[in-house]
Amino acid sequence: MRGIEVSGVITGSAQWAYVAAAYGLTLLLTGAVLWQSWRAMAKAERRSDALRGKRT
C-alpha cells in the first residue's frame, strides 16, 4: 500500500523554522501593540493633566 501524500504539510527542520518565525512575529507584533497603547495612555494622561490645570 502506498503512503498518503498530503500537500501543504511542512516536514523536517522547516517546520521548526516556521514555528520559530511564528513565535517571533507574535512577539514583535505584541510588543508593537503594547508600545502603541503605552504612548496613547501617556498622551491621554498629559491631556487630562492639562485640563485639570496641572501642567508640568
C-alpha positions as CSV (number, residue, x, y, z in Angstrom):
1,M,0.0,0.0,0.0
2,R,1.3,3.4,-0.9
3,G,1.6,6.2,1.7
4,I,-0.8,9.1,1.6
5,E,0.7,12.3,0.3
6,V,-0.7,15.4,1.9
7,S,0.0,18.7,0.2
8,G,0.7,21.8,2.3
9,V,2.3,19.9,5.2
10,I,5.6,21.3,6.4
11,T,8.0,18.5,7.4
12,G,11.5,18.2,8.6
13,S,13.5,21.1,10.0
14,A,11.4,23.5,8.0
15,Q,8.5,23.0,10.5
16,W,10.7,24.3,13.3
17,A,11.8,27.3,11.3
18,Y,8.1,28.0,10.7
19,V,7.3,27.7,14.4
20,A,10.2,30.0,15.3
21,A,9.1,32.6,12.8
22,A,5.5,32.4,14.0
23,Y,6.6,33.0,17.6
24,G,9.0,35.8,16.6
25,L,6.3,37.5,14.6
26,T,3.8,37.2,17.5
27,L,6.3,38.7,20.0
28,L,7.2,41.5,17.6
29,L,3.6,42.4,17.0
30,T,2.6,42.1,20.6
31,G,5.5,44.5,21.5
32,A,4.3,47.0,18.9
33,V,0.7,46.9,20.3
34,L,2.0,47.4,23.8
35,W,4.2,50.3,22.8
36,Q,1.3,52.0,20.9
37,S,-1.0,51.5,23.8
38,W,1.5,52.9,26.3
39,R,2.1,56.0,24.1
40,A,-1.7,56.6,23.8
41,M,-2.1,56.2,27.5
42,A,0.7,58.7,28.2
43,K,-0.8,61.2,25.7
44,A,-4.3,60.9,27.4
45,E,-2.7,61.4,30.8
46,R,-1.0,64.6,29.6
47,R,-4.3,65.9,28.2
48,S,-6.1,65.1,31.4
49,D,-3.5,66.9,33.5
50,A,-3.7,69.9,31.2
51,L,-7.4,70.0,31.6
52,R,-7.1,70.0,35.4
53,G,-4.5,72.7,35.3
54,K,-1.6,70.6,36.5
55,R,0.8,71.4,33.7
56,T,4.4,70.3,34.3
